[in-house]
Amino acid sequence: MLKLGEKGAIIQRDKETYAIAPHIPCGVVTPEMLRKLADVFTKYNAQAMKITSANRIAIVGLKEEDIDAVWNELGMDFGAAVGLCVRSVRACPGNTFCKMGQQDALGMGMRLDAQYHGLNLPGKFKMAISGCHIDCAESWVRDVGLFGKPNGWTLVIGGNVGMSPRIAQELASGLDDEQALEKISQVINYYKGAARKGERLGKMIDRLGFEAVTAALP
């Protein structure tokens, strides 16, 4: 039987109720999904619904005994909101919708989400995909970030927010979709082997040196 944390249930400030944040790849929702969330919110008398910074929709104030029933009725995957793993991938509208978009941020974000969401790693790991240099998805402060430019993707690594924010460093540019995916795979595989438990990618880079990290990546 899964523990509450493994079911995506997070204890709240009152130490009695829980929040869940179903997985919503790149924040793209459907009317049916929104109706399910609203129906569950009402049926189980939750306290709030909140759009999170990771583009999920959290249902806050659920009773412990209702968690299983809520997930069954939603029929949605658990969101990887906590733990040492790949969290939800952020993506802007890209050139699918935005007039500023240079590359398909949504398409790339969906591919990365399908491949990596929830993957266990030495530390928490966040990705963001921005369709242009304006950086609406905040790619500069994510472990892995992509920016769309007319000639392809620019890949930056090692960013994070928090109490000690860190701006990412550019690893490669002019990448097509497949090259970007391959380079990200190389970064993640290297991080798996070189990072200490709980160490973010940026902290690992600071410890080993950016030149040493880039030299280790083909």
N, C-alpha and C positions, 0 to 999 in steps of 0.2 A: 504494500500500500504506500502511495506517495505521501510524503510529509507536506504540510501546508506550503512551505517555501518552494518545494518542487512543483506545486500546483500554481505557482505564480501569485500566491496570497501573501501580502505584506502587512504585518501588524501596524496599527495606526497609533497615534499619540495617546489615545485613551486606553491603550493596551487591552482592549476588548474586541474591537472590530477590525476588519481587514479591508485592504484595497486589492483589486486585481486590474491588470492592464493587458487585455488580449493582444495578441500579435496582429498588427496591421501593417503589412509590408509597405514601406515607404510612405505610410500615411494615406494610402489610397483606399477610400471607402466606397461602399455601394449603399443605395437606399435600404436594401434588405438588411444589411449589417447594422445600419443606424437604427432601424426599427427594432431589431432584436435587442440591441443595447438599451434602448429606451424602455422596452417591455420588461426586461429583466430588472432594470433600475426601479421601475414602479412596483413590480410584483414583490420584490424583496426589500422594499422600503429602504433603499440605500440613502446615504446622506448627501452625496454629490457625485457629479460626473465631471471629469477634468481632462482637457486635452493636454497631454504631457509635452515636455520639451523634446521628446523623441518621437513625436507624432503618433502616439498611441492615445486611446481614450480610456482613462482609468475610471472604474466604478468604485467609489469610496464609501466605507461604512457598512460593510456586509458582515453578517454574523458567521461565526466559524461553522456552524452546522448547516449553513446554506451554500457553502463554497462549491461542493460537488454538484449540487443541483444547478447552480448558476452556470458552471462550465458546461454541463450537459445540455442545457437549454440554448446557450450561445452557440455551441458547436464550433468554437474557434480555438486556435492553438494558444498555449501559454506564451506570453511575452517574456523574453529574456531580460527582465528589468533589474535583476540583481545577480551576483555571482561572478566568478572568474571565467568569462566567456564573451563571445561576440554579441553585443547588444543590438538593438534595432538599427538598421541602416537608414540614415537620413538622406533624402534626395529632394531637390527642388523640381519644378515642372520641366526644366530643360527645354530643348527645342520642340518637345511635343506640344507645348502650349505657349511658352513665353517668347515674346519677340526678341528678347536679349539672348536666348539660348543658342549656344554654339554646338553643343553635343547633346545626345540623348541621355540626360541624367536619370530620368525615370527608368528607362530600359536597363541602364547599367546598374542602378540601385536595386532593381528587382532581381537581376542575375546574381549580384553579390549577396543579397538577402537570402535567396533560395540556396546558395552554396554554403553560406557561413553562419547564418543566424543561429545562436545558441551553441556554437562550437566551443568546447572547453579549451581554454588557453591558460598560460601562467598567470595572467592578470586580466582585468576587464579590458575590453577592446571595442573601440567605436569607429564607425566609418561614416563618411559623408560625401555626397556626390553633388557638385555644383555645376550647372550647365554652362556657366561663364565665369569670368574673373570677379564679378560682383560678390560671389560667395554667399548666396542666400542660405545655403545649407551649413555654413560655418565649417568648411573643410579644413581651414587652417588650424583649428583647435580640436582635431580628431586624430586618433592613432594612424588612420589611413584616410587621406582626402584626395579627391580628384577634382580638377577644374577643367571645364570644356573651353577649348580655344579653336579658332578656325582650322588649325593644322592637327588637331587631335587633343588628347588628354595630357594634362600635367599632373604628376603624382607627387604628393607630399606625405611625409611620415613623421610620427612622433609628437603630434600635437595633443594637448589636453586642456581642459578647464579645471576648476577646483581651486583649492587654496593656494596652489603653486602652478598657475597656468603656464603653458609652454606653447610657443608657436612652432608649427611643423616646419620641416626642412624639405626642400625640393630634391627628389630622388631622380626623376626622369621626366621628359616632356616629349611632345609630338607622338604620343602613343595612340595606335588605333585600339578598338575595343578589345581585341584578343590579346594584344601586347599588354594592355593595362591589366587585364585579368591575370595574365601570366606573371607579371611583375608583382602584383598584390599577393599571389600565391607564394612567390619566393619570399616576400617579406614575412608572411605569416609563418611559413615553415622555419625560417631562420629564427624568428622570435620564439617559436615553440622550444627550440633547442638551446637558445642562448639566454633567455630571461630567467630570473629568479622568481620564485613563487610570490605573487602579489605585485610584481614589478611591471609598471606600464611600459609601453614601447619607448616613450620618450626618456624615461628614467634609464632604461637599458642603453639607449643611445648615448646619454650623458656619461654612463659608466664606461662603456667600451670605446666611445669616440665615433663621430659620424663617419670619418674616413674608414675606420675599421669595418663598420657595418656595411657601407657601400662597397668596399672591396670584397666582402664575403658574398655579395649578391651578383650573380652572373649578368 
